[in-house]
Each structure stands twice: as structure tokens, then as C-alpha cells.
Amino acid sequence: MRRFIIVLLSVIITSGGLSGQVTSSIRGVVRNASGKGVPDVNVFVSQVEQKYSVFASCLTDSYGRYSLSFISYADSVCGNLSSLGIIPESAVIENRSQERDFIVEEMVQEIEQVVVRAPKVYSKGDTIGYYVAAFQSRNDVTIGQVLRRLPGISVSDAGQISYKGQPIKNFYIEGLDLMKGRYGIATNNIDPNNISTIEVLESHQDIKALKDLKPEERASINLKLKSGVKGVFNLIGTAGGGYENRLLWDNELIATYFQRNSQLLATY
């Protein structure tokens, strides 16, 4: 008999604890001032005095409709709306199943300006890339002047390039060996404003049959052009003259045309 009374009291206590529990469902539409449904608004129900104690939440659909269910013991709850395109809004509502529409005020949110700066140097496998703009001076007129500032690279007055004390093997422009060893013409005549990146190919093997079999000891250089330069014919000319017991003159003409599969560099 004593065991039966204990079990009965337990059932009564448990039932009493559940009697205050209320399950509510709220649905409706979130509209703007013109009556159009606003999509992707975060609708959430919380305690009245603790906004971040959330019972349930959902996003409005493409028509601004929402629907959510929650359990709370309180007489009232707080309905909250937030989104990037609206002014946040909150309202105290009764804790019962109901239809509740909201009218929100839309706003334009300005995002602070973000400046993305590329690193001066990047590494990819055996290739080291140098962004020309990071090493270029406003007084530079040839790519050779920029090359002299790159770590590990030296350039002679004749335009010969060495990397880590050894002369480079090949000088490429967009992957083509245009100069065939006579790259001094390029280093002393190509405008650095036309080049986006200088790549050092540390272990580049240009003979496909020996690739991965015989590592190359000498590095190669590859110039990557800016997109606006490709397919454009450039003609640069300089002329000077004077007189000192005899007529003096000096002139130079440079023509360049660069494409991925066809290139021209001519000097006079």
C-alpha cells in the first residue's frame, strides 16, 4: 500500500509541472511600406526581457511569409525582426497561436570601403612571382630597372640577368622565348608599366623529355603582361640633335606587339 501512494504522488507532481506549458504557433507576412513582402528577414521569438534568449526563429520566404512554433510558460513573448535591408524591429505579443503581420522600414546600408592589397611576392611550387607595381619607381623607364630591385637578381649594364650569382637560362615573355638569348634588348627597352608580374622559374626544364628527370640548375625569367597590353601594337620613338663643331644627333625607335602565341620586339 505504501508503494502505491508514492507512485501516485509522483504522477500528480509531474502532471502539475506540465500544466503551465503552452505551445504556440505564429505566422504572418513581413511587408514594407508599399505592402510588398520582404524576403530573407530573420524572424525570431524570445523572452520579453531577454531578447537573446530565443525560443524559435525562421527566415521569410520570397513573398515575405513566415511561420514558427515555440514553447514558453510566459504570458507574453517578444517578436523580433532583423535583416541587412531593414531597420530592426521588436514587438511584445501574447503567447498564443495567432496570425501576426509586420510592417518594416527598409534602409540602404553603406559598407565601408575595403582595399585589397596583393602581396609583393608569392610562391607557387618552384616559381617565385614579384608584382612589378610593388617594386617599381615612378622614374623607371625599362623593366631592367625594376629587375635590379628584386631579391637575388642582378642586371649588368648590357642587360644580362643573373639570379643568385648565375646567369639565367631563358627569358620568356608570356611563356615565349622571343629573344633567344638576346634578351638584353628586352630588359633595356620594355616599359615596366606594361608588365604585371615578374616570375622567377627556379627549376624550369624547357626540354620536355628531361622534365622531372634532370633538374635545371639555372633559373629562367618570365614576364607576365597586363591584360590591356596584349594585342596592342606600340611604337615608341626618341630623337635628339645638337651642334658642336659638327652636327650631332641621336634617335631610337622601338616597336612592340605581344600576344600569347605571337610577339614582336624591334628596335632601331
N, C-alpha and C positions, 0 to 999 in steps of 0.2 A: 504493500500500500504506500509506503514512504517513497519508493522508487517512482511510482506513478505520479505522485504530486510534484516531484522535482521536474519531471519531463513536461508536465502541463504548464508549470510556471515559466519554463524556458520558452515554450511556444508563445505564450502571451507576451513576454518581454520582446521577443523578436518581431512579432506582429505589430506591436506598439511602435517600435522603432521605424518601421516601414510606412506607417500611416501618413507621415508628413511629406513623403516623396512625391514630386509632381513631374511628369513627363510632358513637355510642351513641344509643339511644332509651330514654327513661324515661317511664313513665306510671303513673297510680295515682289515688287518691282522697284528698282532704283532708277529714277529718271532725272534728267537735267531740267533746267528752267523752261525749255521749249517742249517738254513732255516726251523726249526721246530716251529710250532705255540706254543706260550706261554700262558697257561690258567691263569685265575684269576688275570689279570693285570688290575688295575684301570686306565681307560682312561677318561680324563675329559678335557673340553674346557673352557677356561677362558679369561678374558681380558689380553692383552699383558703385560701391566704394573702392573696389579694387579692379580697375579696368583691365589689368593684365592677368587676372585670374579667369581664364577663358573656359566657357562650357562647351562651345561648338563654334565652327567657322566654315565659310564656303566663299566661292567666287561667283559673281553674277555671270550669266551666260551672255551670248551675243545680243540678246534682247533686253538685258538688264535684270532678268529674273533670278531669284534666289530662293532656296528652301533649306531649312536646317531644323534638327531636333536636338533637344538637350534635356538634362535632368537637373533640377535645382529645388531646394527646400524654401527658398526665399519667396516673398510675395511679389517682388519686382526684380527685374534684371535690367541690364544696360545693353542696348543695341548700338553697335559701333560700325562706322563705315570709314574705310581708308583706301587711297589709291594715289598714284603719282599725278593723275589728272584732275583730282578734286580736292576741295578743302575738307579735311577730316570732320566728321560729324558724329555726335553721340546723343542718344535719347533714352530716357527711363521708360520702360514698358512693363505692363502687367505680365506676370508669369503664368500665362495660359496660351493655349493654341489659338492662333489668330492669323489674319492677313494684315500685313503692315507694309505700306509703300513709303519710300523715302524720296525726297527731292533734294538733290545735292547741287552745290555751286562748283562749276568747273573752273579750272585755272590753268594757266600756262606756267610751267616751272622751268626756269632757266638753269642750265647746268654750267658750272664754272668751266672756263677754258682749260683744256688739258693739252699739254705739249709733250709729244712723244719724241724722245731723242734717241737716235740709233747709237750704239756703242762705236767707239773709234776703231776697234779691232774685233774681229770674230774669227773663230777657228772651226773648221769642219774637216775632219779627217786629217789629211796631210796638206790641206790648203789653209793658208792664213790670209784673211781679207782685211784690207785697210780702206776705210771710207775717205775718199780724197778730200771732201769738204772739211774733215776734222784736222787735216794736216796742211791744208792749202793756205797760203798768204795772199793778200789782195794784190801784191806786186808780182806774183808768179805769172809767167807768160808761157812756160813749157812744162810738160809733165815731168821732165827730168829734175826740175827744181823741187817738185813735191817728193819725188823718189828719194832725194838726198836726206829728207827728214824722217824717213821710215826706219824703224829699228832694224839693225843688221844689214841695211842696204847702203852701198856707196856707189857714186856715179862719177866717172872721170870727166875731164873737160871735153873729151872726144865723144862722150855719151855712153861709154862702156859701163855696164851694170854688174856689180858683184854682190853676192849675198853670203854673209858670214865668211868673207875673205876669198870666196871662189867665184869666178865669172859665171854668170848664168848660162844655161844651155840654150833655151829658146825664149823668144819674146813674142807673145801672142797678143792679138787684138781680137777680142770676142772669139777666142779659140782658134784663130787662123794665124799661121806663121807667115805674115805678109812680107817681112823684111829679110827673111832667110839669113840671119846673122848680121845684116847691116842695119841693126835697129837703132844705131846712134842717130840716124836721120829722124826716126820717130820720137825719141826722147828729147831731141832738141827742137822739135817743130810742132808736136801735138799740143793743142790748147788744153790745159788741165780742166777748164770749165766743161769740156766735152766728156770727161771721164767720171764715172760714179764710184768705181771701186778698183783698187789695185790688188790683184791676187798673187800671192807667192805660192807656187806649187813645189813643195819641198821634195817630194819623191816621185815626180811625174815622169812616167816612162812613155815616150811618144811612139815607140815601136810596139805595136800590139802583140806581136809574137813573144816579146820578152816581158810583157806585163805580168806582174806577180812572180816572175822568175828571177829577174835581175833588177834589183833596186837601183834607181838613178841617184848618183852621188851629188850631182849638181842640180840646183833649183832652176825653175823656169818662172817667168813673169807673164801674167795675163791681165790685160786692161779690159774692164767691162765698161761699155759706153752707156751714157744716159739715153733713155728711150727717145727723146726728142732729136737726138743727133743721127740716129740710124736712118739711112736712106736719104740723107741731105748732102748735096754737093756744096763744099765750102771752098772758096778761093780767097786767099789772103796775100796781099802784096805790100811791100815796103820799098820806098825809094828815097835816096838822098843824094845830094850833089854839092859841090863847092869848087873853089878855085884857090890854089896856092902855087904860083909859078906855072901850074898846069891845071887842066880840068880834072876834078876828082868826082867820082860817082860810086854809089853802092846801091844795089837793089836786090830784092829777093821775092820770089813768087812761090806760094805753097798751095797745092790743090789736094783736097781730101774727099773721099767718099767711102763710107763704111756701111756695109750690110753684113748680115750673118754669114752669107756664102760668097760675097764679092766685096773686095776692098781695093781702094786706090789711095796712094800717097805719093805725090810727085812734087819735087822741089826744083827751082831754078835759081 
